[in-house]
């Protein structure tokens, strides 16, 4: 569907949200440009400026020659294949998870931590919300949640909404035992509750035939929990 924007290669497309009009919205953070999650830049790129890292080590022959070219944006692919930037890096640095409200009039975007090769401050582990008009242009950016609970930063990653508009956010609290897992916020940004997992939760989604089972992708495990609501979706 997309591999470049304005003849420049995308960074490392991450999360996807499908709009009911058939368009596909996705984030493009830089996290794939590091040893841990992907391949660093070729020599001279932002994540490998001195060229000490071998970007081709352990990679297929075609991998390891890329240098980061684009900022970290959110894109929209319309049903005809047109690719547009809908949220810029200046609005949400290092965008990661994203989801629509049930009525598709709001877009939530997680701004995760500073990524490899970032020249600015990078993301601060927050979630932002935008109004989405009939023209499919997000506007009125607001901070939705700073994801701080009991003075512990519960870094956001994946996002999903339920049918009541509550926002379910995967949580990476590092070594703060009991704070990694999932946080749940109402549409006004008030914390409703948490699901505690014994490891970092990177992403989540609602599934099952009734869409009432929450699946949580953690560091080394997949967890599942039946909940008393349903996940929102295009259908």
C-alpha positions in Angstrom: 0.0 0.0 0.0 2.9 2.4 0.8 6.6 2.2 0.9 7.7 5.8 0.3 6.5 9.4 0.5 7.6 12.0 -2.0 10.2 9.5 -3.3 11.7 9.0 0.1 11.5 5.7 1.9 9.3 5.4 5.0 11.0 4.9 8.3 9.4 1.8 9.9 5.6 1.8 9.7 4.2 0.7 13.0 0.5 0.7 13.9 -2.5 0.9 11.7 -6.1 2.1 12.1 -8.8 1.5 9.4 -11.4 4.2 8.9 -15.0 3.3 7.9 -14.5 5.2 4.6 -12.0 2.5 3.6 -8.8 4.6 4.2 -5.9 3.2 6.2 -4.1 5.4 8.7 -0.6 4.5 10.0 2.2 5.8 12.1 5.8 5.9 10.9 8.2 6.1 13.9 11.9 5.4 13.6 12.1 2.4 16.0 13.1 0.0 13.2 16.3 1.9 12.7 18.1 0.4 15.7 20.0 -2.8 16.5 17.3 -4.1 18.9 14.3 -3.9 16.7 15.6 -3.8 13.1 18.6 -2.5 11.3 20.5 0.8 12.0 21.2 3.2 9.2 23.9 2.6 6.7 27.1 4.5 7.6 26.5 8.2 7.9 22.8 8.0 8.6 21.2 9.6 11.7 21.4 6.3 13.7 24.9 5.4 12.6 26.7 8.7 12.0 30.2 7.4 12.6 29.6 4.1 10.7 30.8 1.9 13.5 27.7 -0.3 13.3 27.4 -2.9 10.6 23.9 -2.3 9.3 24.0 -5.5 7.2 25.0 -7.9 9.9 22.4 -10.7 10.2 20.2 -9.1 7.6 19.0 -10.3 4.1 21.2 -9.0 1.2 18.8 -6.1 0.4 18.7 -4.8 4.0 21.3 -2.4 5.5 21.7 0.2 2.8 19.0 2.6 4.0 19.5 5.9 5.7 16.6 7.7 7.4 15.1 10.3 5.2 11.8 11.3 6.6 10.5 12.8 9.8 8.1 10.7 12.0 4.6 11.4 10.6 1.2 9.9 10.6 -0.1 9.0 7.1 -3.5 8.3 5.5 -3.8 6.0 2.4 -7.2 6.7 0.8 -9.1 3.9 -1.0 -7.6 5.0 -4.3 -4.1 4.6 -3.0 -3.2 8.3 -2.5 -0.8 8.8 0.5 -1.0 12.0 2.6 0.6 13.2 5.8 -2.2 13.8 8.3 -0.2 14.4 11.5 3.3 15.8 11.4 6.3 15.1 13.6 6.0 18.7 15.0 2.5 17.8 16.2 3.2 14.3 17.6 6.9 13.3 17.7 7.6 9.6 17.4 3.9 8.5 16.8 3.3 4.9 17.7 -0.2 3.5 18.5 -3.3 5.1 17.0 -7.0 4.5 17.1 -10.3 6.2 16.2 -13.2 7.0 18.5 -16.3 4.9 17.8 -17.8 7.7 15.7 -14.5 8.4 13.9 -14.7 12.0 14.9 -11.6 11.8 17.1 -8.1 10.3 16.5 -5.9 9.3 19.3 -2.1 9.0 18.8 0.5 7.8 21.2 3.8 9.7 21.3 6.2 7.2 22.6 9.8 7.8 23.7 12.6 9.4 21.7 13.6 7.2 18.8 16.9 6.4 17.2 18.2 9.2 15.0 15.9 11.9 16.5 17.5 15.3 16.3 14.9 16.9 18.6 13.5 16.1 22.0 11.4 13.2 20.7 8.3 11.7 22.2 7.7 12.0 25.9 5.3 9.0 26.5 2.0 10.9 26.0 -1.3 10.4 24.2 -2.7 13.1 22.0 -6.2 13.5 20.6 -7.4 15.3 17.4 -10.8 16.2 16.0 -11.3 14.6 12.6 -13.5 16.6 10.2 -15.4 15.5 7.1 -12.3 16.4 5.1 -10.3 13.8 7.0 -8.0 16.4 8.3 -7.1 16.1 12.1 -7.3 19.4 14.0 -7.4 20.9 17.5 -4.6 18.8 18.9 -4.9 18.3 22.7 -2.9 16.4 25.3 -5.2 13.5 26.2 -3.1 11.7 28.9 0.4 12.1 30.2 0.2 8.4 31.2 1.6 9.1 34.7 0.0 7.0 37.4 1.2 7.3 41.1 4.2 9.3 39.8 5.1 6.3 37.5 5.4 6.9 33.8 3.3 4.2 32.1 4.7 4.7 28.6 2.0 4.2 25.9 2.4 2.1 22.8 -0.7 0.4 21.3 -4.2 2.0 21.5 -7.7 0.8 21.0 -11.2 2.2 21.8 -14.2 0.4 23.0 -17.8 1.1 21.9 -18.2 3.6 24.8 -15.3 5.6 23.6 -12.9 4.6 26.4 -9.3 4.4 25.3 -7.3 1.2 26.2 -3.5 1.8 26.2 -0.7 -0.7 26.5 1.8 0.3 29.2 5.5 0.1 29.4 6.6 1.1 32.9 10.1 -0.3 32.7 11.1 -1.8 36.0 8.2 -0.3 38.0 6.6 -3.6 39.0 2.8 -3.6 38.8 2.5 -0.7 36.3 3.2 -2.4 33.0 0.1 -3.8 31.3 -2.9 -1.8 30.2 -4.4 1.5 31.3 -8.0 2.5 30.5 -9.1 6.1 30.2 -12.6 7.6 29.6 -13.1 10.1 26.7 -12.4 13.0 29.0 -8.9 11.6 29.8 -9.8 10.3 33.3 -8.1 7.0 34.4 -10.8 4.3 34.8 -8.6 1.3 35.7 -5.6 -0.8 35.0 -4.7 -4.4 34.0 -1.5 -5.4 35.6 0.9 -7.7 33.8 4.2 -9.1 35.0 6.0 -7.8 31.8 5.9 -4.8 29.5 2.8 -4.7 27.2 3.6 -3.5 23.7 0.3 -3.7 21.9 -3.3 -4.8 22.3 -6.5 -5.3 20.4 -10.1 -6.6 20.9 -11.0 -9.9 19.3 -13.1 -13.0 19.4 -16.5 -13.5 17.7 -18.1 -10.9 20.0 -15.1 -8.5 20.1 -15.2 -8.7 23.9 -11.8 -10.4 24.5 -8.8 -8.2 24.9 -5.5 -9.6 23.6 -2.3 -8.1 25.0 1.0 -8.6 23.3 3.7 -8.5 26.0 7.5 -8.9 25.9 7.5 -12.7 25.8 3.8 -13.7 26.2 0.3 -13.1 24.7 -2.4 -12.5 27.4 -6.1 -12.6 26.8 -8.9 -11.3 29.1 -12.7 -11.2 28.6 -14.0 -7.7 29.3 -17.5 -6.3 29.9 -17.5 -4.2 26.7 -16.7 -4.5 23.0 -14.0 -3.1 20.9 -15.0 -0.4 18.5 -14.4 -1.1 14.8 -15.2 0.0 11.3 -18.1 -2.4 11.0 
